[in-house]
Amino acid sequence: MKSKKFLFAGGIVLVIILLAVILYFSLMNKNDFSQEIKPVEVKDLSSLMLSVEDFPQNEGWTLKDRAERGKTDVSDYGLSIGWKRGYLATYLRGDLKSENIDYSRVDLYVSEYPVENASLALRTQEADNYTSYDSLSDPLIGDESKAYKVISIDEYGLESIYYQIEFRKNNLLYTLQMYGTRTDYNLLKELAGKTEAKLK
């Protein structure tokens, strides 16, 4: 009877030791990864935005909006991992007249996170009741990247489809989205590459 109790206690000790070793190495790997990420030194995030000249010159693209982002513009998840600052720019092509709607729109977001949480900023998007994410092939931009075909349904049941590319470069997270009656995923990838190149 005593031998059985001894074996049981010994088994518990081994399990605890094993869990401690796994936890130790997982923390070590996380720390090593964060140490490899270099923080950016950019005073003004607006300098990382695309210019109209980065778009096809014969299509009439214009800069519609640009603004610094505040905490109210950021998801709860982003705030929970230490979102520090961000910027947004919106670009538009086409005609928005009600009788002849023909347009394309690109939104570009950039967010800065603490180095220790940078690897957590880019995560797989999860569907909800109104939005689904169809994963596309990795666009291979920045240090890591993801791409999606997004299907969204508004409160009136109308469906819209747009494309989204997210990539992390150092401790910056970039998101580019293309909406409209005409979308060009290849152009979106080109713009993502040009955005990455602006971080020197």
N, C-alpha and C positions, 0 to 999 in steps of 0.2 A: 504493500500500500504506500509506504514511504517512497519507494522507488518511482512509483507512478506520479506522486506529487512532485518529486524532484525533477522528473522528466518534463512534467507540465510547466513547472516554474522555469526550467531551463529553456523551454521552447518560447515562453513569453519574453524572456531576456533576449533571446536571439532575434525575435521579431522586432523588439524595440531597437536593438543595435542596428539591424538592417534598415529600418525606417530612418534612423538618425544619419546613417551613412548616405542614403539616397537624398535626404534633405540637404545635407552638407554639400554634396557635389552639385545638386541643382542650383543652390545659392552661389556656389563658386562659378558655375557656368554663366549665370546671369550677370555676376559682377564682372567677369572677364569680358562678356559681350558689351556691357555698358562702357567699359574702359576703352574699347576699340572705337567707340563713337566719339567723334570730335564735335564739340559745340560750335555752332556757327557764330561768326562775328559780323553781323549785319545790323547797322543802326536803324535803317529804314526798310521795312519789309516791302514797301511799295516798289523798291528798286528791283525786286525779283519778279514783278509782274510782266506779262507779255505786253508788247507795244503793238499798235495796229499794223506796223510794218512786218510783224512776224506772221501775219495772216496773208493768204493769197491776195495779191494786189488788184486783181481784176474783178473781185466779187463784192466790193463795197462794204467791207467790215468796218465797224466803228466801235469806239470805246463808249459804252453806255453808262456804266457806273463804276466807281471805285471808292473803297472806304476801309477804314480801320475797323476791325471786329472787336466787340466787347464780350464779356462773359455771358451775357444774355443770348448771344449768337451761337454759343457752343453747347454741345450735348452734355448731359450729366456725366457720361463716361469720360469725355475729354477733360472735364473739370476734375474728375476724380484722379486722373493720372498726372495732374499738374499743369494743364494748359497755361501758357504764359502770355502769349500775344498772337495776333493773327491779322490777316488782310484779305480783302476780296476785290476782284475786278470782274466785270461783266462786259462781254463783247457781243455785238449784234450785227447780223447781215439780213437785209431784205425788207419787205414791205409788210407792215402790220395793219394796213387798212382792212376794215371788217369785210369789205366786198371782195378782197383779193389777198388773203393772208398767205404769204410765202416768206418764211424767215428761218434763220438758224441762230442759235444763241449758245455761247460758251461761257460758263462760270468757272473762275479759277480761285481757289482758296489756298492759303498757306497758313500753317499754324506751327508755332514753336513749342516744344516740350522739353522738360528737363532731360538731360542726357541719360540718367538712370532709368527713365521710363520711355525713352524714345522707341525701343523695340516693341512696346505695347500699343503705340499709337496706330499702327497699321494692323487692323484686324479684319477677319472675314465678316462681311456684312450679313446680317440675319434678316429674314423676311418677317413682315408683320401682316396685319389684316389688310393693309392698303398698298404695300410695296413688296415686290419680290425681286431677287437678285439672281440673274443667270450668269454664272462665272464664265469668263472668257480666258483665252490663253494669256499667260504672263507676258506683259508688254516689255519686260526686262529694262525698266527705267529706274535710275537711282540705285540705292543699296538694296531695296526690295520693292516689289510693286504688285498690284492686283488690278483687274479690269472686270467690268460687269456690263451686261445689258439689263437695264432696270425697267420693270413694268410697274407703273403706278396707277392707282385708281382713286379718283377724287370723290368728294362727298356726294356727287350726283351720279356716280357710277361710270363716269367717262374714263377710258383707259388712255394713258400716254406712255410712250416708250422713249427712253433716252440712254445714252452711253456714259459710263463713268470710269475714269482711270485714277487710281490712287497710288502714290509712291512716296517712300521715305528717303530723304537724303540727309545724312548726318542726323541731327535732332529736329529736322523740319519735316512736316507732313504736308504733301500737296494733294489736292483733289481737283480734277478737271471734269466738268460735265458738259455734254452737248445735247441740247433740246431742239425742237422745232419741227416744221413740216418737212424739212430736209436736213438729214444728219449725215456726217461723213466720219466714220470711225478712224479711217486712215489719217485724216487730217487731225483728229483729236490726238492720235499717237504722235504725230509730228510736232504738235504744239506742246505736248508733254515733254518731248525731248528738248525742245527749245527752252522750255521753262527750266529744266534741270541745268542746262548750259549756262544760265544766268547766275547760278551760284558758283562763284569762282573761289 
